[in-house]
């Protein structure tokens, strides 16, 4: 099974994780019009290649983190190990 | 060249020397009225209906690789119109009626086999939901029959009726559903389009769009620039990548979807059967292999392959539903890239660029839609108005709040 590097628990099997999708910056909801907010909720760049994405170690430490993964090869390119990662 | 019983007989006695290639291999012309990008099922069907029904004479279809090399050659060949929501069901029923006349229409044997699809019921709540769905199907002109336990038993006695956790209590049957030979569908549409005058250009990758003052003028390709009055993109699996060349981002996330086939067995499965408690569906091919599948990969991927956790999950569903499947050997497994849209429903619409049209987001349900998708996309390209059954499949439905969410799980493309 593929392994996902959890910044807290180290590399663990994929089945312990849940996928949170690509990182999309959150606009300020107050001045945002429907198009801006709709794009934040629904529209994605969906690149083939390196992508920053969110994962959660749902059956482990339950920590959310961001990693960079190649979506064509599944190679993990970068895992920030910052503890303060929300 | 038309196919007929007489023709087969004549070729048999004359050494099969009269068969010709099914389509030409033309050089691209400098410009066309309409250029279709993508030589899969949907693109080929679009080109076919454009030329045949909507009388378009100058149409080209561009394909990066060879015809039918993407998802039309990778699916589990199921055709059905058993949807619930008003934005979807009339469209899929339109597709079902096109399937029923398709082989006569394009004069090729696509092995359309209406053996029925049976969705199993395990709980009272599920029976209520399927009764509602069946009524929605009947309202759209489709057929639906609610079966009790004994009627399901008569159809498929090998199912695990007394599973302690998920006993089978009945089923929703659509008798007109079934399967079709997926490659035959691609070939039939390709040959029909070619006979109607469409230039099918293979090994021709679109590398960019020429857009001037908000209007598309043509496409840059690996075989040079091709001018176009209108461009229709039908490249499900690569939608985000191709549309990004026109500066667009889409409400789509790509996920891998696997399918599996066992060794050939004697006739066992009467039609298509779906497990209502897990995600598992199975049918039997004409060669005898049990063809089955289940969930998509949970994370985004462009790799045309799948992982073992999903395989394990799918075969667990199979074992729970019909334990005898454990005696069959798995012959092959393969994967494709599914355009998972944010509500699980497709998009057939104009785009913000004038003359550029988009067809995609088929999630993992594109094969059954092939004829109607082509027809409705051709309708939009030829007349600039959406077809009656595809009006809800708009690109802007997400920001406007008019999603078509069959499963009701919201913007979670890995859950549809």
Interface residues (C-beta under 8 A of the other chain):
Chain A: X1 X2 X14 X15 X18 X19 X21 X22 X34 X35 X37 X38 X39 X41 X42 X43 X44 X45 X46 X47 X48 X51 X53 X71 X72 X73 X74
Chain B: X238 X240 X241 X244 X249 X250 X251 X252 X253 X254 X298 X299 X300 X301 X302 X303 X307 X308 X309 X342 X398 X399 X400 X411 X413 X414
